Amino acid sequence: MGKVKALLMEAEETLDWCLTEKGMTNAQALHYINDKHGGMAMNHCEWKLKHFIESDRGIPTREQIKDNLRVPEITEKYDNLGRVVRKKNYSNLTKR
């Protein structure tokens, strides 16, 4: 396992310990992690907290927003001459 991954996993464990065992607030826990593990670990834990809070409040995540904004599949298309080509006829068209 890489050093960065090990550091981030240790920081997540520290975050869990701070919040559950010590009863710290989010800000106190992040400050403690910054002192113990450094800024990168604190940023990672801050991201984890934001992601947890968003999912807990029912606020959609980026992935859910992207899924909702996808364009529905078009059931009809037009050929080069502007004629409607139905989906069932797509296999009959020759590819250039």
C-alpha positions as CSV (number, residue, x, y, z in Angstrom):
1,M,0.0,0.0,0.0
2,G,1.3,3.4,-0.8
3,K,2.3,5.9,1.8
4,V,-0.3,8.5,0.8
5,K,-3.1,5.9,0.9
6,A,-1.9,4.7,4.3
7,L,-1.8,8.3,5.6
8,L,-5.3,9.1,4.4
9,M,-6.7,5.8,5.9
10,E,-5.0,6.7,9.2
11,A,-6.5,10.2,9.0
12,E,-10.0,8.7,8.4
13,E,-9.6,6.5,11.4
14,T,-8.4,9.5,13.5
15,L,-11.5,11.4,12.2
16,D,-13.8,8.6,13.3
17,W,-12.0,8.4,16.7
18,C,-12.3,12.2,17.2
19,L,-16.0,12.3,16.4
20,T,-17.2,9.1,18.2
21,E,-14.8,8.6,21.1
22,K,-13.7,12.1,22.0
23,G,-17.0,13.8,21.0
24,M,-15.2,16.6,19.1
25,T,-17.0,18.9,16.7
26,N,-16.2,18.7,13.0
27,A,-14.0,21.8,13.2
28,Q,-12.1,20.5,16.3
29,A,-11.5,17.1,14.6
30,L,-10.2,18.7,11.4
31,H,-7.9,21.0,13.5
32,Y,-6.6,17.9,15.4
33,I,-6.0,16.0,12.1
34,N,-4.2,19.0,10.6
35,D,-1.9,19.1,13.6
36,K,-1.3,15.3,13.7
37,H,-1.3,14.3,10.0
38,G,-0.9,17.5,8.0
39,G,-2.9,19.6,5.5
40,M,-3.4,17.0,2.8
41,A,-5.0,14.6,5.3
42,M,-7.1,17.4,6.7
43,N,-8.4,18.3,3.2
44,H,-9.2,14.7,2.6
45,C,-11.2,14.4,5.8
46,E,-12.9,17.7,5.1
47,W,-14.0,16.3,1.7
48,K,-15.2,13.1,3.4
49,L,-17.3,15.1,5.9
50,K,-18.9,17.2,3.2
51,H,-19.7,14.1,1.1
52,F,-21.3,12.5,4.2
53,I,-23.3,15.6,5.1
54,E,-24.6,15.9,1.5
55,S,-25.7,12.3,1.4
56,D,-27.2,12.5,4.9
57,R,-29.3,15.6,4.1
58,G,-30.6,14.2,0.9
59,I,-28.8,16.8,-1.2
60,P,-28.0,15.1,-4.5
61,T,-24.4,14.3,-5.2
62,R,-22.6,15.2,-8.4
63,E,-23.2,11.8,-9.8
64,Q,-27.0,11.9,-9.1
65,I,-27.2,15.4,-10.7
66,K,-25.4,14.1,-13.8
67,D,-27.8,11.1,-14.0
68,N,-30.8,13.5,-13.8
69,L,-29.5,15.8,-16.5
70,R,-28.8,13.0,-19.1
71,V,-30.7,13.5,-22.3
72,P,-33.2,10.8,-22.9
73,E,-32.6,8.4,-25.7
74,I,-34.0,9.8,-29.0
75,T,-36.6,7.5,-30.5
76,E,-36.4,9.0,-34.0
77,K,-33.6,10.4,-36.1
78,Y,-33.3,12.0,-39.5
79,D,-31.3,10.8,-42.4
80,N,-29.2,12.9,-44.8
81,L,-32.3,14.0,-46.7
82,G,-34.2,15.1,-43.7
83,R,-36.5,12.1,-43.6
84,V,-37.4,10.5,-40.3
85,V,-35.7,7.3,-39.6
86,R,-37.3,5.1,-37.0
87,K,-35.3,3.2,-34.4
88,K,-36.4,-0.1,-35.8
89,N,-34.9,0.8,-39.2
90,Y,-31.4,1.6,-37.9
91,S,-30.1,-1.8,-38.6
92,N,-31.2,-1.5,-42.3
93,L,-29.1,1.6,-42.9
94,T,-25.7,1.1,-44.6
95,K,-22.7,2.7,-42.9
96,R,-20.4,4.8,-45.0
